[in-house]
């Protein structure tokens, strides 16, 4: 199920703080927490038998006193209660999110996720976590040493890819400056020798387009922040977060190119630096020279006024083939753009617009040097912890997974393969029994499933960490810079595409902020290191399958991409608004839920611990809570409807919550036939 997120929030597994509560004493449970008969080894109380009318005793016969029946003790779930810190935090999270005033049989998503919008990661990550810089560096170094020296202990495919990125960063001989110079020439059109100086403004937009894709964090000509599927644009050149060009670090990279002052590439770079420093000095004083006017005042957005075609820049990132003419892409970008504190963009006489018009030569060189400065910082690193920071900013969930599963809870490593294989076995059975696919397709799917290496935690992050690195994992001879650049471009395009183009994607904004800013603050790193994982061996079995198992199952469901939905297109009409969500996405979401649920039903739950405070919650109910609460997002009717419509089609949901036959969650408008 695609994951939706709000600003600065990755998922419900983020490091929030919950009110302290003695969960073992909690007994207030709503009436729908009725144990499912099929999901727990709890014996249901005997049904009451209506009393029979006493038989008439014949005259002259003394009735015998009947011995009272001894009451049979009600059997209770005798499984142990998990009281680890992780379980306690998970129970606190679950209880906090649930709205008991809403019946799960009426609107399960609203019932399970109603209070999610209370959480604000942006306010919680640093203030509530006693951030300690030394502790963060120590933990990052520990991860780095592990990735470098303990390859044989890596379990998940994303962990292997994380190591490849980290090791490339460490290898100084793979920081080839030729790759950097090639990027400057091919993507930024540097050194501009062929261009008439009067036409520099024509290439400014093209350079900005590629800088958006290459993602240097220090180029703040405009600041891009993902919020509610919009791009918030703040003019930041004169009044933003710029720092002066670090000439020392830039010169170090020049030395890496050549220490010969007569070297042609070095001379061209020196010339660009000269232009850039002129622009930098202007930028430093532009607030003083032209104070911002009406920064917080409403203003009319007229895209014909700015010297920079901002919608065109972002449309070109997403759809380069349409950049030369009006397109649907550009229209969608314009609909998503929101401008704050950007009055100068839409004032033709503003200092910013005059600067872009009159000094575009210096502007393009300035942007190139700022990019070189960023890459010099990345390429000339020394401590291992910095390489971990780079890897972590690109693959945050995987880095957290390494820390949790290899340092905090190494016992997880014995259970994860079993969970993955149990879900995979369920898919094998589903494919083999399917009557909707021919033998050739069946053979192809089984082959793909055999070689598939699914991951826990990779689903629902918006941008698949595993797939991004798989695009470059075979290029072992390439430099760190080239690998790093490829991933920058991929993450930028994906993040922007999820935010702007794909209305049906609920996973749009998860890592958009880190994708565009290319940094994870140390405080946030520490907070995530303390967050609950999506899988832990101490969780009850139902929670393991509802969280991590659902991740794995959805990863596996993507093998059905090859079918192009032809065998199922007619069947999928049973889903509401299937045109909006997309046939393939609805099919994959449903199959992922069903596979994880079926695998959970077959799992041995007799030795599983239970959560404290939820003694009357059945295993089936816990599965659905764990799964849906892992996809909670800030209020979104569309996402809630999507989740509910999928659950309405799943056999077993109504029984789990003892829903009446006329309840909304068991009465879809159209009941789907067997989908596979």
N, C-alpha and C positions, 0 to 999 in steps of 0.2 A: 504494500500500500504506500503510495507516494507520500512522502513526508512533507508537511508544510511547516514553515517557521516564521517567526516574527523577527523583528530587528534584534540582531546580536544573539539569537538563540539557535542552538543547533538541534536540540530535541529535548524530550522530557528527561533525558539522562544528564542534563546539565547540572552544575553544582549549586543547587538552590539550598536555602536554609529553611528548615521547617520547625514549627513549634514543638517543644519538648513535650512528650506525653508518655505515660506509662501504658504501653500498648497491651500489656498482659491483663490490665484491669478493664479494658474497653469492652463493653457489652452492648452498647447502643447500636443495633443493626436494624436496617429497614426491613419491611416485610418480604421483599423479594429476595433476600439472602437465604433462599431455601436450598438445601443440598440437593444436587442432582443425583438421581438414583444410580445412574450409570457411571459416575465419575469418581466415586470415592468408596473405600471399603467400609463405609459407615452403614449400619443396618437401620433401615427405616422402621419407625415405631409401628407396631401392629395396628391395623385399622379397627376402628370401633365397630362392634357387631351390635345391631339393634337388639334390645332386650325382648325376649319372647314372653308372651303372656303366660303367667303361671298355669300349669295344668291343673285341672280340677281333680281333687283327690276323692276317690269313692268313699261313700259313707262307711263309717266303722273302721277306717284305716287311719292310723296316726301318721302324719307326714314326718319324714325323716329330716332332720336338720342337715342342710347342704353345707359342706365345707367350703369356705370362701377360697376362690382361686388365688394362688400366690401370684403377685405381679412380677412379670419378667423385667429384669433391669434393662434399661435402654442402653444399647451399645454405643459408645462414643468413639470418635477418631482418636486412637491411641498413639498416633505418630508423634515424634518429638517436634517441638517448636524451635524454629530457627531464631536465635537471639543474637546473631552476629551483628556487627555495626552495619554491614551492607543490608541485611534483611530488615533491621530496624528502620533504617533510612528509607528503604523501599516501601515499607508499610506506611510510614509517615507521609510519603509522597502520594501514595494511592489514596489514602483517606482524605488528604487535603484537596485532591482534585475532584473527588466525587461530590456530586450534588444530589443529596438524598431526597430532595423534593421532586426530582424528576424520575419517573419510573424507567428502568432499563428496557422494559417492554414497549415503551412509547417512543423514546429517542435515546438510544444507547450512547451515542457520541456525546450528546449534551449531558447526559447523566455521568459519564466517565471523565469528561474533560472540562466541565463547566468552569472550574476555578483556575484553569491554566493561565489565563491572561493576568492573574495576580502577580505572577512571577516576572521579574525584570532582571535578567542576567546582567545588563549593563550596570545596574546599581549594586548587584550582589557580588560580582566576581571578585573585586578587590576589597571593598569595605568589610565584607563578612569573612574573608579569608585572610589570616594574618600572613600577609605576603612577606617573604624573606628572600631577597635577591640571592644570597649565598646558598640557600636551600634549593632554589630553583636550579641554579647552575650545577649544584652537586647532583641533583636528580637527572638533569639533562646529560651530564657527563657519564652517569651510570648507564643510561640508555645507549649512549654512543659507544661505550666500551663493549656493551653486550652485542650491539649490531656488528661491531668490528671483529670480535673474536669468537662469537658463539653461534656461528651460522647453522650448525647442525641442530640447534634447539628451536629454530624458527618453525612455526606450525602453519600459519595462515599465509596464503599467497601474497596478500598485501604487505605482510611483514618482510617477505623476501624482496619485494619491490622497494620498500622503504630502505632496506639495507643497501640496495644498489645505488639509490640516490645518495645516501650518506657516504658510501665509500667513494663514489665519484667526486664528491665534494672534498674529501680528504686528500685525494691524489693530486698533488700540485702539477704533475706532468700532464694531467688531463684538463688543465685550465688553459686551453689554447687560445691565445689572443687573436689568432687568425679567424676563429669563429666569430669573435666579437666584431672585428673589422668587416667581415662579410655581412653580418647583420646590419651594421651601420650603412653599408653600401646598398644592400638589397632592399632593406625594409625602411630605412630612413633617408635614402637617396643622397647620403653624404658622399663626398665633400661638396656637392653642389657646383662643381666646376663647370659643368655643361649648361647650367641654368643661367639665363639672363637675369641680372639682379633685379630688374623691374618685375619679374614674375615670381619672386619668392613667396608672395602671398598665396600663389596657386598651389604650392606644395605644402603649405602649413597644415591644411586640413588632412592631407594624406599622411604627414608625419604624426599628427595627433591620433589618427586612426590606428596606426601601428603601435604607437605608445600605449594606447588603451589595451591593445592585445599583449604587448610585452610587459606591461604592468609595473613600471618602476614606482616604488612607493614614495619617492621624493619629488615627483613631478606633480605639483598641485595647481596646475593651471585651472583645473576645476576639480572639485572633490566629489567623488561619486559614492553615494551611500544608498544601499538597498533598504527600502522601507515600504511595506505593504504593496509589493510589486510595482514600485515606482522608482525612478532614478532621481534622486535629489541632487540638483546641481547647485553648487555654491561657487561663486567666483572667488578664487583663492590666490590669484597671481600677486596682486598688490597687498592684500590684507589677510593672507592666509597663513599656512603653516610652513612656508618656505624657510630654509636655512641657506645661508650664503654657500656658494660653491666651495667645497673642500679641495683647495688647490693641491694640497699635499698628497691626498689619496689619488687624485687624478694624475698627478705627475708620476706617481708610482706605477700606474698602469701604462703611462707613456714610456717609462723605462722598460717595462715588460715587452712593449712593442719593439723598441730599439733604443739603445743608449747613445746611438750616433745622432747628434743634432742635425746632421744633413740627410738623415733618412727621410724619404719622401712621405711616408705615412706619418711619421712623427711630426714633420713640419706642418702637415695638414691638420693634425690634431691640435698643435700649438696655435694655429691660426683660428680654429674653432673656439678654443679656450679664450683667446683674446676677444672675439666677438661676444662670447657668453658672459665674460666678466663685465663688459660694458652694460649689457642688459641687466646683469645682477645688481650693479650699482644703481641703475635706474629703478629696479624693483624695490631696493631697500628704502629709497626715498619717495616712492610714488604715493604712499599714504600721506606723507608730509606735503608733497607737491599737489596732490589732488585728493583731499579727504573724501571718503565715501559719502555719497548723498543718498538719503532716503533708503537706507539699507533694509529697514524693517517695514517699509511702506509697500502697500499694494502697487503693482505696476502691470502694465499691459505687455503681454508676451507677443512680440512680432518677430518671427524668425527671419524676416528679411533685413532686420537692422543689424544684428551682430556681425562683426567681421569674421567670426568663426561660425561655420555651419554646424552647430552642435548635433542636431538630429541626424545630419548627414554623416557625421563622424561615427556615431554609434550604429547607424544603419549599415554603414560600410563594413563595420566589424562583423555584423551578423550575416550580411548578404552582399558580398562584394560585386556579384554579377549585376546587381540592380542599382549600384551606387551612382551611375551616370544619368539616371532618370527617376522621376517620382515612382515610388513603389509602395506596396502594402507594408513592407518592412518599415520604411520611413514613417508612414502614417501611424503604425503601432508604437514606434519609438516616441513620436510627438505626443501621443496620448499618455505615455507613461512618464514623461519628463515633468518634474516639478522644480521650480526655481525658488530658492530662498536666499536672501541677502545677495541677490544677483542683479540688482538694478542696473549696474554698469554694463551688463551684457546688452541691455535693450535701450541704451541711451547712445545715439549715434555720435554724440560729442563727448562721450566719457573718455577719460584718460586711457582706459584699457583699450577701447576700440581705436583711438587715435594711435596708440602705441603699436598695435598689431598692424595697422595700415602703413604707418610711416617707417617702422623699424622692423619689418618682417625678416630682414636679413639676419639681424642680431637674434631675433626670436627663434628662428629655426636652429641656429647654432647653439643657442642657449639650451634648447630642449635636447639636442644631441649630447651636449656635455653633461647635462643632468643625468641622462641615461648612462653615460660612461661612468659617471661618479657612482651611480648605484651598482653597476656591474663590477667596478673596482672594489667596492666594499664586499661584494659577494665572492669575487675571485681571489682576493688577497687576504683571506681570513687566516687566522692562526689557531685559536683554540678550538678544540673539538666541539665544545658546547655550541659554537656558532653554526657549525654544520648541522648539529641536531636541530637548532632553531629553524634553519632553512627547511630541512626535511619535515619538521613538525608543522611548519606553516603550510606546506603543500599537502601533507597527509595527517592532519591532526588526530582523527579518530584512530588511525592505525598506531600512531605514536602512543596514544593513551592506552590502547590495547596492549602494546608491548609492555608498558610499565605495569599495568594491572596484572596481566596473565603471567609475566615472567618474574616479577618482583614481589607484588603484594599477595597474589593468589596463584602460585605455580601449580597448585592442584587442578586448576582449570584445564591445564594442557592435556590431562588424561581424559577429561570429559568432552572436550570440544570435538575431537574426531568422531566420538560415538554419536553425538548429536547430529553432526553433519551427515554421517552415514545413514542414520535412521531416516532422515528426511529424503536423502537420495534414494533409499530403498522404496520409499513411498512413491516417488516419481517413476521408478522402474515399473512398479506394479500398475500405476495409472496408465502409463504408455502402453504396456503390454496388453492390458484389458480394453483399451479404447477401441470402439467400433467406428470412429469417425475419421480415422487416418488409415491410409493404405500401407502395405507392407514395406514399400520402399521408404516412405516417410518415417514409419516406425523404426526401421533400422537406422536411419540417419539420426533420429532423436536419441535413440539409445546410445549410439556412438558418441554423440556430443555430451550426453550426460555422463558417460564413463570418464571422459577426459576433463570434465568440468571441475574447477577448483573453487568452490564457493567460499564465502567469507562471512563471519559474524560481524555485524556492525557496519558493513559497507552499504547496505540498503538504507535509503531514507536520508542520505546526507546531501542530496541535491546534486552533487558532482561525484561520480564514482571514482574514488581514489584508486581502486584496483584497475579500472579500465584505462584511466589516464596514464598510469605508468606502464601498463601492458603495451601501450602504443610505442614505447621506446625501449622496452626491456631487452629486445634482441640486439639493440645497437650498442653492444658492449665496447666497441672501439671508439665510440664518439666521446667528445670532451664533455666534461661536467657542464660547461656553459651551454653547449648545444642542447643537452638533455633538459637542463633547467629552463632554457628559453622555450623549447617545445611545450613543456608543461605549463608555462606561463600563458602561452597563447591559447592552449586548450582550455585551461581553467577560466580565462577571461571570457572566451566566446561562450562557453557553457553557462557561466554565471549570468552573463548578460542575456543569453537566450532564454534561460529559465525565467528571468525577471520580466522580460519584455514580450517575448513571442508566445510562450506556451501557456495559455490560460488554463489548460487542463492539468498542468503540472502543479502538484501541491508541494513539490520539493524545491521550489525555486530559490528561496533566499537563504538556505541554510549556511552556506559558506561564502555567500556573495561578498560580505564585508572583508573577510580574510583574503578572498580571491582578488579583490581590487586593491587592497592596501598592502598585501603581501607581508603581513606581520601578525604575530600572535603575541600579545603583551605577556611578559613573564608572570604577572599576577593571574592572568587567565590560564596560562599553562599550569600553574600550581593548582588553581581551582579545578581544572579538568582532571588533573592527576588525583584529586580527592573525590571525584565524582563517581557515582555508581556505574558499573559497567553494564552492558546489555546482556552479558552472560556471566554467571558466577555459579560455581558448584554448590554453594550453600543455598541458592534459591530453590524453592519448591519446583518439582518437575514441570508443573503447569506454567510457572513463570519463565523457566528456561526456554520452553518451546514457544511461549507467547512472545517473548522478546527476541532472543538470539535465534531460535528456530524459525521464526517468521522472517527474519533477515535472510537466513540461508535459503529458505523456500522461495522467496521472491527473487533472489539471485539466480536460482536454478530455473525459474519460470521463463527466463529470457532465452532459453534454448528454443522456445516456440516462435521466436522472431522469424525463423526460416519458413514457417507455414504460411505467412502472409495472410493468415486468418481465413482463408477460403473455406475450410471445412466448418467454420464456426460462425460465419458472418450472419447467417439467418438466426441462429440460436441467440446471438448476443442482442438481438432486438428487445429481449426481455429486460435489459437494463435501461433505466430512465436516462435520457439525454446521452445515449451512447455515442451520438455524433460529436457532442462537445468533448467528452472525455477521450474518445478514440477507442475503436474496437480493441486494438491490441493491448492498450493499457488496462482496460477493464478486464480483459481476459487474463492477463498476467497477474493483476492484483487478486482476482478471484482464485485462480489456481494456486497462487502463493499462500493465500489464507487456508484453502482447503487442504493443501499438502501438509502444511505445518500442523493443522488441527488433527488430521488423520494420523500423522506420525505421533503426535502427543497422545492420542487415544490408545495407541498400541504400546506406548511406553509403560514400563513398570513403575507405578506410583506408590506401591505399598511401602517402600523404604524411604520415600521422599519426606523431607521435613515440611512443616506447614508454617505459615506466617502467623505471628502473634497478633491477637486482636481481631482475627478473621476466622475464628474457629468454626463458625457456621457457614462460611463461604465454601462452596464446592470447588473441586479442582477445575471443572469446566468453566465456572464463572471466573476463577482466577486466570485461566488462560485468556479469556476474552478481555478482561481488564488489562492484563499485561500487554497484550498486543495493541489494543486501541490506545491506551495511555502512552505507548511509545510513539504514537503518531499525533499526539495532541498538538495543537497550535493555537495561536491567538484567534479569537472569534472569527470563524469563517463558515457561513452557511453552506457554501458550495462543498467544502471539504467534509463537513458533517454529513451532508446528504449523500455524498459519495461513499463514505464509510458505512453509513446505515444501509444503503442500497445493496452493498456487497454482503453485509451480514444477513440481510433479509433472505438472501438466496441460499444461505448455508444451513444445511440440515444439522440440527443440534443446538443452534443458538436458543430457539424458543424453549426447548426442553431444559436447557441449562438454567434458565431463569424462571421456569414454570409459568411462562407467559400464557394468558388466556387466548383462546382461538381467535378472538377478534382484535387482538393487540396489533399495533402498527408494525412492530418489528417482525412479525410472522405473517404479514399480509402485504406482500409486494403487489403492485398493480398487475404485473405479469410474472408468473413463476417460470424460471428458466428450466429448460430440459437439461439433461446431463451434458455438461460442456465438453467433456473429453471422453 
